[in-house]
Amino acid sequence: MAAIKAILMYCIFCILLAAGILEANTIGQFSSISLRYSTPISGQTAHSALQYAAQNNNQNSFWPTFWHQCTNTLSTATRTAQASTISFLGDAMLVWHAQYLVGNAPSAIDGYGIAISEGLAHRLWGSINIIGMHVYVNGTTRIVRGVFEGNMELALLPFHLEDTSQSFTAVELAGGGANPTRGSAESFAVTSGLGRPDYILMSGPMSLARFMAIFPLFIPIAYALTLLLRFIKKHYPMAGTPVFFAGIILLAIVLPIMLDAVPVWLIPTHWSDFAFWSTLIELARSSLREFLSADSMLRDVELQIHLLRQTGIFILAVCSGIIVCAMPTPSIFQNANKKYS
């Protein structure tokens, strides 16, 4: 019976680890930098910023995707619905990452298409097999390019690069090199003509999700290493020095993995400078306040739901990891202790 309980707990722990990794991958698909403006950006300003990005294209440059959320009337020949719409200029997957059940997201140059959620498709047509069907958005005809999963009633409306009739309140930045910073994002916003944003939402939630996915794995690893070290210290005291250096090597291997789950701007660079630590803590607090203070749109709510789900998985994984470690010592160590005692 004890063996069955142990196997069951190990299985639960592994399932939670896998769920945490999958959830972290989902959260990681949100864009790493999002600029928010209380005063809408005109279509002409967005067009100028895109031209600036094209003229200054290099490996460390940003490419913006503009969007805003509102409510519009969508209608077919027989049905009408009020639904949330995200109008965008750029990459649809940056403003709303979703799995498409049929079709695909409208492309960056598609000014006539539309993608709608599964819930809205059932509301308007009673089916999701509607690729190529026409829908009217405030009297303008759109062609359905794809249907993505989700019960909420939502539509994605792309606009041509040349269309300057729209205005936008959010900008997702792609690119910016391997480790884009808040300063570089703000510099791009100013120099491209967009102006200083009211909020800059960085990759903190993504890094936190990665950390919560990785950390529970180190609980049983640390426990197993502790058992091993106790066994070696008791029965092979001469092996203490080689084991110590092996531990240093292991730490050197593991530390980059842990640091990879932390935002670059949160990694300490002056360990002995107390002023640096206080500045770092304040930066982390202000980043969290900014994330919570920005006007929450559907995309932000979706991210927060995934973060809450990841937090729940993290707590359960940590608890199950502790339970696994608190279970009776594995028989391999018990037999070894009996043999050498």
C-alpha positions as CSV (number, residue, x, y, z in Angstrom):
1,M,0.0,0.0,0.0
2,A,2.8,2.4,0.8
3,A,4.4,1.7,-2.5
4,I,1.1,2.5,-4.3
5,K,0.8,5.8,-2.4
6,A,4.4,6.7,-3.3
7,I,3.9,5.9,-7.0
8,L,0.6,7.9,-7.0
9,M,2.3,11.0,-5.4
10,Y,5.2,10.8,-7.9
11,C,2.7,10.7,-10.8
12,I,0.8,13.6,-9.4
13,F,4.0,15.6,-9.0
14,C,5.1,14.8,-12.6
15,I,1.7,15.8,-13.9
16,L,1.8,19.1,-12.1
17,L,5.3,19.8,-13.4
18,A,4.2,19.1,-17.0
19,A,1.1,21.3,-16.5
20,G,3.3,24.1,-15.2
21,I,5.6,23.9,-18.1
22,L,2.7,24.0,-20.6
23,E,1.1,26.9,-18.9
24,A,4.5,28.8,-18.8
25,N,4.8,28.2,-22.6
26,T,1.3,29.6,-23.1
27,I,2.1,32.7,-21.1
28,G,5.5,33.0,-22.9
29,Q,3.7,33.5,-26.2
30,F,2.3,36.9,-25.1
31,S,4.5,39.7,-26.3
32,S,7.3,40.8,-24.0
33,I,6.8,44.5,-24.3
34,S,3.4,46.3,-24.4
35,L,3.1,50.1,-24.5
36,R,-0.2,51.7,-23.3
37,Y,-1.5,55.2,-24.1
38,S,-4.4,57.0,-22.5
39,T,-4.5,59.4,-25.5
40,P,-5.1,57.4,-28.7
41,I,-2.4,57.2,-31.3
42,S,-3.7,58.4,-34.7
43,G,-3.4,56.2,-37.8
44,Q,-1.1,58.7,-39.3
45,T,1.3,58.6,-36.3
46,A,1.2,54.8,-36.4
47,H,2.0,54.8,-40.1
48,S,5.0,57.1,-39.5
49,A,6.3,54.9,-36.7
50,L,6.1,51.8,-39.0
51,Q,8.1,53.7,-41.6
52,Y,10.7,54.7,-39.0
53,A,10.9,51.0,-37.9
54,A,11.4,49.9,-41.6
55,Q,14.1,52.5,-42.1
56,N,16.0,51.6,-38.9
57,N,15.7,47.8,-39.3
58,N,18.5,45.9,-37.6
59,Q,18.9,43.0,-35.2
60,N,18.2,45.2,-32.2
61,S,15.3,47.2,-33.6
62,F,11.7,46.9,-32.7
63,W,8.7,46.3,-34.9
64,P,5.4,47.6,-33.6
65,T,1.9,46.2,-33.8
66,F,-0.9,48.7,-33.0
67,W,-4.3,47.8,-31.6
68,H,-7.2,48.9,-29.6
69,Q,-10.3,47.3,-28.1
70,C,-13.9,48.4,-28.3
71,T,-17.4,47.1,-28.8
72,N,-19.0,46.9,-32.3
73,T,-22.2,45.5,-33.9
74,L,-21.6,42.4,-36.0
75,S,-24.4,41.1,-38.2
76,T,-25.1,38.4,-40.8
77,A,-28.1,38.1,-43.0
78,T,-30.2,36.7,-40.1
79,R,-28.5,37.5,-36.8
80,T,-26.9,40.5,-35.0
81,A,-24.6,40.6,-32.0
82,Q,-22.8,43.2,-29.9
83,A,-19.2,41.9,-29.4
84,S,-15.8,43.0,-28.3
85,T,-13.5,43.7,-31.2
86,I,-9.8,44.2,-31.3
87,S,-8.7,46.4,-34.3
88,F,-5.1,45.9,-35.1
89,L,-2.4,46.9,-37.5
90,G,0.4,44.3,-37.6
91,D,0.7,40.8,-36.2
92,A,-2.6,39.3,-35.0
93,M,-0.9,36.7,-32.8
94,L,0.7,39.5,-30.7
95,V,-2.6,41.1,-29.8
96,W,-4.5,37.9,-29.2
97,H,-2.7,34.6,-29.2
98,A,-5.2,31.7,-29.7
99,Q,-5.5,28.3,-31.2
100,Y,-7.4,28.3,-34.4
101,L,-10.1,25.7,-34.9
102,V,-10.5,26.4,-38.6
103,G,-8.7,28.8,-40.9
104,N,-6.0,31.2,-39.7
105,A,-5.4,34.6,-38.2
106,P,-5.8,37.5,-40.7
107,S,-2.4,38.4,-42.2
108,A,-0.7,41.8,-41.6
109,I,-1.7,42.9,-45.1
110,D,-5.3,41.7,-45.0
111,G,-7.5,44.7,-44.6
112,Y,-10.8,42.9,-45.4
113,G,-10.6,39.8,-43.3
114,I,-11.8,39.0,-39.8
115,A,-11.2,36.3,-37.2
116,I,-13.8,35.5,-34.7
117,S,-14.1,33.4,-31.5
118,E,-15.9,30.1,-31.4
119,G,-18.5,31.6,-29.1
120,L,-19.3,34.4,-31.5
121,A,-19.4,32.0,-34.5
122,H,-22.1,30.0,-32.8
123,R,-23.9,33.1,-31.9
124,L,-24.0,34.4,-35.5
125,W,-24.1,31.2,-37.5
126,G,-24.5,28.3,-35.1
127,S,-21.4,26.7,-36.5
128,I,-17.6,27.2,-36.8
129,N,-17.4,26.0,-40.4
130,I,-17.8,29.6,-41.8
131,I,-14.5,30.3,-43.6
132,G,-15.3,32.7,-46.5
133,M,-18.6,33.9,-45.0
134,H,-19.4,37.6,-44.9
135,V,-20.1,39.5,-41.7
136,Y,-20.9,43.2,-41.4
137,V,-19.1,45.2,-38.8
138,N,-20.8,48.6,-38.3
139,G,-22.0,48.3,-41.9
140,T,-18.6,47.4,-43.4
141,T,-18.2,44.0,-45.0
142,R,-15.6,41.6,-43.7
143,I,-14.7,38.0,-44.8
144,V,-14.1,35.4,-42.1
145,R,-10.6,34.0,-42.3
146,G,-10.5,31.9,-39.1
147,V,-12.3,30.8,-36.0
148,F,-10.3,30.6,-32.8
149,E,-11.2,28.7,-29.6
150,G,-12.9,30.6,-26.7
151,N,-16.4,31.1,-25.4
152,M,-16.2,34.8,-25.2
153,E,-17.6,36.8,-28.1
154,L,-14.6,38.5,-29.7
155,A,-13.5,39.5,-33.2
156,L,-10.1,40.5,-34.6
157,L,-10.2,43.2,-37.3
158,P,-7.0,43.8,-39.3
159,F,-6.3,47.1,-41.1
160,H,-4.2,47.9,-44.1
161,L,-0.9,49.6,-43.6
162,E,-2.2,52.5,-45.7
163,D,-5.4,52.9,-43.7
164,T,-4.9,55.8,-41.4
165,S,-8.5,56.1,-40.3
166,Q,-8.1,54.2,-37.1
167,S,-6.6,55.2,-33.8
168,F,-4.9,52.9,-31.3
169,T,-4.3,52.8,-27.5
170,A,-1.8,50.0,-27.3
171,V,1.4,48.9,-29.1
172,E,3.1,45.5,-28.9
173,L,6.8,45.6,-29.7
174,A,8.5,42.6,-31.3
175,G,12.2,42.2,-31.6
176,G,14.6,44.5,-29.8
177,G,17.4,42.0,-29.6
178,A,17.9,39.1,-27.2
179,N,17.2,41.1,-24.0
180,P,15.1,44.2,-24.8
181,T,15.0,46.7,-21.9
182,R,12.5,49.2,-20.7
183,G,14.8,52.0,-21.6
184,S,15.2,50.8,-25.2
185,A,11.4,50.4,-25.6
186,E,10.8,53.9,-24.3
187,S,13.5,55.3,-26.5
188,F,11.9,53.7,-29.6
189,A,8.5,55.1,-28.6
190,V,9.9,58.6,-28.4
191,T,12.2,58.6,-31.4
192,S,9.6,56.9,-33.7
193,G,7.1,59.7,-32.9
194,L,4.7,57.7,-30.8
195,G,5.5,59.8,-27.7
196,R,6.2,58.6,-24.1
197,P,3.7,55.8,-23.1
198,D,1.7,56.0,-19.9
199,Y,2.5,52.4,-19.1
200,I,5.2,50.0,-20.3
201,L,4.4,46.4,-19.5
202,M,7.5,44.3,-19.6
203,S,8.1,40.6,-19.5
204,G,7.8,40.1,-15.8
205,P,4.7,37.9,-15.9
206,M,6.4,35.6,-18.5
207,S,9.6,35.3,-16.3
208,L,7.5,34.7,-13.2
209,A,5.6,31.9,-15.0
210,R,8.9,30.3,-16.1
211,F,10.3,30.5,-12.6
212,M,7.1,28.9,-11.1
213,A,7.4,26.1,-13.7
214,I,11.0,25.3,-12.9
215,F,11.3,25.8,-9.2
216,P,9.3,22.7,-7.9
217,L,11.6,20.4,-9.8
218,F,14.5,21.4,-7.5
219,I,12.7,20.3,-4.3
220,P,13.1,16.5,-4.9
221,I,16.5,17.1,-6.5
222,A,17.8,19.0,-3.5
223,Y,16.3,16.3,-1.2
224,A,17.9,13.5,-3.1
225,L,21.3,15.3,-3.1
226,T,21.0,15.8,0.7
227,L,20.4,12.0,1.2
228,L,23.3,11.2,-1.1
229,L,25.6,13.6,0.8
230,R,24.6,12.2,4.1
231,F,25.3,8.7,2.9
232,I,28.7,9.7,1.5
233,K,29.7,11.6,4.6
234,K,28.8,8.7,6.9
235,H,30.3,5.8,4.9
236,Y,32.9,7.5,2.6
237,P,34.3,10.5,4.6
238,M,37.4,10.7,2.3
239,A,35.2,11.5,-0.7
240,G,34.0,14.7,0.9
241,T,36.3,17.0,-1.1
242,P,35.5,15.5,-4.5
243,V,31.8,15.7,-3.7
244,F,32.2,19.3,-2.7
245,F,33.8,20.3,-6.0
246,A,31.1,18.2,-7.8
247,G,28.5,20.2,-6.0
248,I,30.2,23.5,-7.2
249,I,30.1,22.2,-10.8
250,L,26.4,21.2,-10.4
251,L,25.6,24.7,-9.0
252,A,27.4,26.3,-12.0
253,I,25.2,24.2,-14.3
254,V,21.9,24.9,-12.5
255,L,22.4,28.6,-11.8
256,P,22.1,29.8,-15.4
257,I,18.8,27.7,-15.7
258,M,17.4,29.5,-12.7
259,L,18.6,32.9,-13.8
260,D,17.1,32.4,-17.3
261,A,13.7,32.4,-15.6
262,V,14.4,35.9,-14.1
263,P,14.1,39.1,-16.1
264,V,17.5,40.5,-17.1
265,W,16.8,43.8,-15.4
266,L,16.2,41.9,-12.1
267,I,19.5,39.9,-12.2
268,P,21.9,41.6,-9.6
269,T,25.1,43.0,-11.1
270,H,26.4,44.7,-7.9
271,W,25.9,42.1,-5.2
272,S,27.8,44.2,-2.5
273,D,26.1,47.5,-3.3
274,F,23.2,48.1,-0.9
275,A,21.9,51.0,-2.9
276,F,21.7,48.8,-5.9
277,W,19.6,46.3,-4.1
278,S,17.1,49.0,-2.9
279,T,16.9,50.4,-6.4
280,L,16.3,46.9,-7.8
281,I,13.5,46.2,-5.2
282,E,11.8,49.5,-6.0
283,L,12.0,48.8,-9.8
284,A,10.4,45.4,-9.3
285,R,7.6,46.9,-7.1
286,S,7.0,49.7,-9.6
287,S,6.8,47.2,-12.5
288,L,4.3,45.2,-10.6
289,R,2.2,48.3,-9.8
290,E,2.3,49.3,-13.4
291,F,1.1,45.9,-14.5
292,L,-1.8,46.0,-12.1
293,S,-2.6,49.7,-12.7
294,A,-2.9,49.7,-16.5
295,D,-6.5,49.5,-17.8
296,S,-7.2,45.8,-18.2
297,M,-8.4,44.8,-21.6
298,L,-9.4,41.3,-22.6
299,R,-5.9,40.4,-23.5
300,D,-4.7,41.5,-20.1
301,V,-7.5,39.6,-18.4
302,E,-6.5,36.5,-20.3
303,L,-2.9,36.8,-19.2
304,Q,-4.0,37.3,-15.6
305,I,-6.1,34.2,-15.8
306,H,-3.2,32.2,-17.0
307,L,-1.0,33.6,-14.2
308,L,-3.6,32.7,-11.6
309,R,-3.7,29.2,-13.1
310,Q,0.0,28.9,-13.1
311,T,0.2,30.1,-9.4
312,G,-2.3,27.4,-8.4
313,I,-0.3,24.8,-10.2
314,F,2.9,26.1,-8.6
315,I,1.5,25.9,-5.1
316,L,0.2,22.3,-5.7
317,A,3.5,21.3,-7.3
318,V,5.5,22.6,-4.3
319,C,3.2,20.9,-1.8
320,S,3.3,17.6,-3.7
321,G,7.1,17.9,-3.9
322,I,7.4,18.4,-0.2
323,I,5.0,15.4,0.4
324,V,7.1,13.3,-1.9
325,C,10.3,14.2,0.0
326,A,8.5,13.6,3.4
327,M,7.7,10.0,2.4
328,P,9.8,7.1,3.7
329,T,13.4,7.1,2.5
330,P,13.7,5.2,-0.8
331,S,14.7,1.5,-0.3
332,I,18.0,2.0,-2.1
333,F,19.2,4.2,0.7
334,Q,17.7,2.0,3.4
335,N,19.4,-1.1,2.0
336,A,22.7,0.7,1.7
337,N,22.5,2.0,5.3
338,K,21.8,-1.5,6.5
339,K,24.7,-2.9,4.5
340,Y,27.3,-0.5,5.7
341,S,26.1,0.1,9.2
